[in-house]
C-alpha cells in the first residue's frame, strides 16, 4: 500500500514510492550528513609560526658562558610572544560524496519521515500575507500532533510570505527547498512541506532532470557540497 501524508486543512496526498518507500540506510545518511556539515565550516582559523612572527632576528645571548639554556630566537614557540607550533591554518573540510549516495541518503530520510507519519503537506499559496498566528494555528491542528520541536518547514522561493509566517515560531524553522539537505531533514522531528516544495524534493530524490535548480552548497544535491570534483554517474 502506498504511503500517504496528511494535508493540513483536510485530506491526504499519495507519496511517490521511489522517494518515500526506501529502506533507511544509516551509513549513507551518516556520510551525507558529515559531508554537508563539513561543507558549512569556514576553515579560516589561522596561527603564525615562528617564521611569521615579527622580531627575533638576533640571538638573545651568546651560546656559551651564561649558564642559561641555548636560545637562537626570542620567537621560538617555547617563548612568550613566540610562534605557534602545529597550529591551525586555513583549510577546507569538504569530503566527496557521490551523487547516487546523496540521493539515496535523501530518499532514506524522506522515507523515515513518511514511515513515522512526521511528514505533512500544506498549501503555502493560502498565505497571501505573512501571519504568524495562522502558521501557529496550522501546526496546532496537525493530526496526529506534530512533535514539539523542531519542525522544519520547506518552501520554494516564491512562497516567501509563508516562510515569514513560520520564522517567528520558537519550534519551527522555514528554509528554501534549495537549501534543504539531508542534515536538515534528519535533524527535524517533524517535516512540513509545501506542495511545490514536495515536487522539488521528489525530483531531487529520484534524480530527474528538473532537480538542477535545487542545488546548493549548504545542503542541496550539489557536487560543491561534498568535494568540488564532479563525478558522473555510472550507467
N, C-alpha and C positions, 0 to 999 in steps of 0.2 A: 504494500500500500504506500502510495506516495506521501511524503511528509508535507505538512501544511503549516502555515504561520498565521496567527490571528492578525486581523486588520483592526487597529484601534479605531473605534467608532462603529464597529459592526462588520461581521463577515470574516472570511479567511481567504488565503491565497495559496495555490499549489506551488510548491517549491521545486526548482529544477533538480532532477535526481542526480545529475552529474556533479553539481556544486554542493548539494546538501545531503547526499546519502553516501559519502565516502567514509571509509574506516579511519579512525583517528590514528595518526602516525606520529608518535611522540618525538622520535629522533629528528624527523624532518622539520617539525614545528620548532623544536629547540634550535636547530641550525638556522632557520629563517629568522627567528626572534633575535638570536645572537647577532646575526648579520645586520639587522635593522637597527638594533640599539647601538652597535659599534659604529654604524654609519652616521649616527647622530652626534657622536663625540667630535669635538673641535680638534683635539690633538695639538693645541697651541702652547702647552706647558713647555717652558724653556729655562735652562740654567746656564751659567757661564762656567766654562772650565778654567783652569789656571792660565791658559793661554789667552783668554778673552778678558780677564780682569786687569784693570789698569794698575800700573805700578809694579814694583817687584823686579825692576830691571837690574838692580845691583845686588851683589851678595851681601846679606845683612852684616856679617862679620867674617873674619878670616877663618880659614879651615881649621887651623890648629892653634892651641895655646890658650884658648879662652875658658876651657873647662865645660863649655856648653856643647850641645849636640850640633852636628854639622847642619848647615842650612844654606841653600842656594838661592832661595827666593822667599820673600815675605808673602807671596801669593800662593803658596802651597796649600792644598786642601786641609792640612792639619793646623793652619794658622787662622786666627780670627780675621775675617775680611778676605780670606783666600778664595780660590775657586772651589767649585763643587765637583766631587768625584762621582762619576757614574750617575749624574742627574738626568732628568728627562729633557728631551729635545723635541722640537716639532716633528710630528709623525702622523700617519693616518692609521686608523684601526679597522678599515674595511676588510671584509673577507668575501670571497666569491661563493655565491650560491647559484646553482644552475636554474634556468628558467623553469624547467619541469618540476624541480624540487620546490621552488617558491609557489608555484601553482598548486602543487599537492598539499603544501602546508596551508594555503588559503582554503582549499576545499575541506581539509581536516577541521579547521577551526569553525568554518561556517556550518559544517555537518554537526559538530558538537553542540553549537547553539540551537540548531534545529532539533536535535535529539532531546536536549534538556528543556525545550519549549521556552527558552530565554530569548527568542527572536520574535519580533513583531514588526509589522509594516504600518505606515501611516501615510496619509495624503498631505504632503508638505504644501501643495498648492492652495490648501484651505487657509494658510497663514498669509493673508494679503498684507498684513502689517504685523510687526513684532508684538507678541503678547505673552509675557511670562506666565500670567495666570492661566491662560489657555493651555500652555505647554504643561504646566503642573497638573491641570485637570486631566489632560490626556494620559499622563503617566499614572495618575491615581486611579483611573478607570481601566487600567490594564488588567485583564483577567486571563489566567491567574496573575496575581500581583507581581510586578517586577521586583527583583531584589533591591534592597535599599541603596546599595552603592557598589560599584559605579555603573551608571547606564551610559552607553556610548550611542550617540545619535549621529547617523551617517547621512549626509545630504550631498546634493550636487551644487555646483557654483551658482546656479540660477535660483536656488532656494535659500537665499541669504536671510529673508525675513523669518523663516522657521528656525534657522541657526541662531539668530539673535534672541528668539523666544526661549531657547533652552539654555543659553550660556549663563544666565543668572541663577540657575538652579544648582544647589550645592552638590547634588549627587548625579549630575548629568553633564556630559561634555559633548559638544557638537563639533564635528570635523568634516571637511570635504571628503568625498569618496576617493578623490585622487590621492589624499594623504593617509587613507586608512590602510594600515599594514597589518601583518599577522600579529605583531606585538601589541597593537592597539586592540585588535579584536579578541585576542586570547586573554588580555588583561581586564576585559569588561565582564561584569557579572551578568549584564543583560544588554541586548543589542536592538536598537530601534532604527529602522532603515526606511527611508522614503521610497516610494515606488520607482522613481527614476534611478535612485542610487542602487536599488536592488538589481535592476537590469545591468548596471555597470559592474557590480560585484560578480554577477553570474558570468558576464563576458570575460572578466579577468580570470576567474577560476577555471573557465573552460578553455581559455587561450584563444578566443575568437579574434578576428582582425579588428573589431571595434574597440578593443581594450586599449589601443595605443594612447588615447588621450588621458588615460587614467594612471600614467606612470609618474612617480615622484621619488625624490631622493630620500624622503623621510619615512616612507613606508610602502609606497606602491610597488607594482611589479616592474621594477626598473633595474637595469644592469648596474647603474651607478650606485645603487643602494648596496650592492654586495661585491664590489670589487673593481668596477670600471672597465673590465675587459669583456667585450661581448662574446658570447659563445652561442653558436647556432645550435638549434635543437637537432638531435639525431632523428632521422626519419623513422 
